[in-house]
């Protein structure tokens, strides 16, 4: 059988047809010659024999050809499926390759950026520490330099903490403690965060408000309080960092299933083309004057990924040179 399978189909059919025809003619002629002696009778039987042979061999050929075509179609279908699978795998490999290259580029940009972000406060700490040693008899200057060193130390610590926290999120090490909280119980912490950020960035001249009306008293949210406050902290930090004049406000709106917190500012604003980009880790954008904005490109990414873990969503509206409003929504629940 293996030998026959190696012979092309058309040759097998021809050989089979010839063998059957030869055997049929030889046996049928011998059989009829042994029974009949009349030439006319033998001729009639030969005609019937020929018709029968053509009918039988036609049916046999039809079955063989149909079987062969069925095999071919199955092979073609298998080849098509394999080709489709290979095509899908190639697309996936291409996407994976592009993603890997993109991640590699982002990591390179991130390392360059982080290197700059870490060096800036570090150089200030080292520089003013050296200067401090030269000001032994000048208490006022010592106090000024000490404040700068203190501020830059916290700035450096904040950068490092953000890097470590983001790595924990991406490695799945963040544990959630989801509970029901009265919305009003979060207000003091949010107001405290807002005041601390304003003081840290020395933006006391800005008009700041946290709108907490009485209608929110009976509303409860289902969240991890600490993680929610981290999200608010990053958004408020972003607003304070990029707002030089005007105001920053925190407000809440209630719907049937969610509570939405908005953080609005009158800062530099963000172009619509950068809306998605700002939530990508290690990514920085250009300001309206085409300069790269300061920051490690981590804060908003942390806020977005934490919010997704909490089952919430984040979006924004913004207009360049007029300001931005970030919105975050989290699930609402019945107050316990």
N, C-alpha and C positions, 0 to 999 in steps of 0.2 A: 504493500500500500504506500509506503514511503517513496518507493521508486516511481510509482504511478503519479504521485502528487508532484514530483519534480518535472513531469512532462507537461508542456503547455496544454491548456484546455482544448484548443482547436485540433491539436494532434491526437489527443485522446479520443475525441469524438470521431475523427476520421478513421482511426484504427479500429475502434469499436464497431463503427458502421460497416466497415469492410469485412471484419470477422463475422459479424452476425449475418451479413448478406451472403458470404461464401458458404457458411454452415447451413443456412436456410436453403439456398439453392441446391447444394449438394444433397442434403438429406431428403428434401422434398422431391427432387427428381428421382432419386433412387427409390423412394417410397411409392410414388405414383407408377413408376415403371414396373414395380413388382406386382402391382394390383391390376393395372389396366394395360391392354395391348393395343387398344384402338387409338389411333393418332388424334382423331378429333376430340375424343374425351380427354386425353392427356392435355391437349391445347387449352380446352376450357378450364381445366383445373389449374393449368399454369397461369392463366389470366386471373383466376380467383386468388391463386397463391401470390401473384404479384401485388394485387390490390391489398391483400391482407398484410403483406410485408411492408408496403408503403404506409398503411394505417398504423401498424404496430410500431414501426421505426419512427414515424412522425410523433406518436405519443411519447415514445421513449426519449427522442430528441428534445421534445418540449419540456418534459420533466427534468432532464439533465440541464438544459439551458436555464430553466427557471431556478433550479437549485443553485446553479453557478451564479446567476444574477443576484439571487438573494444573498449569497455569500459576499459578492462584490459590494452590494448595498450596505450590508452590515459592516464590511471593512471600511467603506467610505464614511459611514456614520461614526465609526470608532475613530477614524483619522480626523474627521471634523471635530469631534468632541475633544480629542487630544490637542488639536490645533487651537481650539477655543480655550482649553485649559492653559496651554502654553502661552497664548496671547494674554490671558488674564494674569498669569504668573509674571509675564514680562512687564505688564502694566504695573502690577504690585511692586515688582523689583525696581522699576523706574521711579515710582512714587517713593519707595523706601530709600532709594539712592539719593533722590532729590531732597528728601526730608533729612537724611543723614548729613548731606552737604550743607543744607540750610542750618541744621543744628550746629554743625562744625563752625560755620561762619558766625552764627550767633554766639557760640562759646568764645571764639576768637575776639569778637567785638566786646563781649562781656568781660573777658580777662583784661583787655586793653582798658576798658572803661573802669572796671573795678580797681585795676592797678592805679589809675589816675585818682579815683575816688579815695582809695586808701592812702596814697602818697600825699594828697593835699592836706588832710588833717594831721597825718603823721609828720610831715615836714614842718607844719605849724607848731606841733607839740615839741619837736626836737629844737627848732629854731628859737622859740620863745623860752624853752628850758635853758638853752645856752645863754640867751640874753639875760635871763633871770639871775644867773650867777654874777653878772656884771653890775647888778643894781642892788647891792647889799645895803646901801645907805639911802635908798629912795623908796620908801614904803608905798607911795602912790603908784609908782611904776610897777612895783612888785605885785601889787593888788591887781592892776590892769592885766599884766602878763599872766598871772595865775588864773584869772577869769577866762582868758583866751585859751589857755591850756586845758582848763576844765571843760569848756565848751567843745573844743576840738576832740577831746578824749571821748565825750559822749557821742559826738558825730561819728567817730571811728567805730565805737562800740555798736552804734545803731546799724551801720553798714554791715558789720560782721554778723550781727544777730539776724538781719534780714537774709543774708546769704545762707546761714545755717537753717533758718526756719523754712525757706523755700526748698532746700534740699530735703528736709524732713517731710514736707508736703508731697513732693514728687516721689519719695521712696515709700509713701504710705504709712509713715510713722506717727501721724497726727491722730490722736484719739479724741473722739467727740463726747461731750456730756450734754446731751439734748434734754432740756427741761422746759416746763412752761414758766414764763416770767411775765409779770405785769409790765406792760410797756412803760408805765410811769416810773417803775423801779430802775429803769435804765437811764432816765434823764439826768440824774446827778452825775453819773459817770461820764456821760457824753458831754455835759457842760464843763466838767473838770478837764476832759481831754482837750476841748476847744480852747479853754483858757491857757492850758499848759503849752499848746502849740503856738498860740499867739505870742506868749511870753518868750518861748524859745527862739522864734524867728524875729523877735523884736518888732512885731506888727501891731503894737497897742493902739496905733492911730486908726486902725481899721474898725468899721462898724460891725459888730458881731452880735448874732442873735441865735437863740435856740428856742424855737416856737413849740412849746409844750402846753397845749390847751387842756382844759378840763375834760373835754370829750374823750381824751385818750386814757383817762383813769380806769375805765372799765375794759380796756382792750388788753389782751394777752398775746404773747408770741411764743412760738415753739422753736427754741434755738439753743446754741451753746453760748452763754453770755460772754465768756472770755474771748471766744473766737469772733463773736459779733463786734465786740469793742475793738479788737485788733483791726477789723475791716474798717470801722469808723475812723480809727486812728490814722490809717494810711490815707483815707480819702480826705480827712481834715488836714493832714500833713501836706498833701498835694495842693489843696486849696491855699493854705498859708504860704507855701513856698513860692507859688506863681502869682500871687495877688499883691500888688504894690499899693494900690489905692482902691478905695470903695468899701466893699462889705463882703462878709462871709456869713451864710446863714444855714442852719440845720432845721429841717422841717419834717413832719410826718403826715402821711395820708393813709386812710383806712379803706379797705374794700372788704368784700364778703369773705375772701379766703386769705388775703395777704395784708401785710403792713409794709408800706413803702417809705423809706427814709431818703430824703434828698439833701445833698450838700451843694449849695450854690455859691459861686464866687463871681467877682467882677475882675478876674485876672486876665491873662494874655489870651485865653481861649485856645481851642484846638480845631484845626481844619477837619472837615468831614472825612477826608481821605485817610486821616490818621486815627480814626475812632477805634478800629480793630487793632491797629498796631500798638497802641499804648498799653494794651493788656497782654502783649507778648513779652515773655521774660527776656531780660537783658537788652530790651529795645529802648532807644531814645529817639526823640523827634526834634525837629527844628522849630525854633520860635519864628514869629513873623519877620524878624530881622535876619533870618537865615542862620542864626547861631544855634549850636546844639544846647538843648536845655540841660541844666545840671540834674544830678540824680543818678542812681545806679540802674534804673529801669527795672526795679524789683517790686516796689511797693504796690502798684496797681495789679501786678500779676499775682502777688500774694492775696490781695483783697478778692480778686475774681475766683481764684482756685479755692480759697476758704469758703466763699459764698456758695460755690457749687457743691461743696461738701455738706453745707447746711441746707441744701435744697432750695437755694434762692437764685436770683438772677441780678445782673447788673447791666446798666446801659447809661447813656449820657446824651445830653444835647449841649451844643457849644457853638459859639461864633467867635471867630478870631478878633482879638482886641476888645471883646465885649464881655467875655466870661464863659464859664462852664457850669453845668449842673449835672452831678452824678446821682443816679437813682439806684437804690438797692431794695429788693423786695424779699421778705422772708415769710414763711407760713404763719398764718394767724390761728389761734386756738381759743377755746373758751377759757375765760379766766377761772382759775381754781380757787 
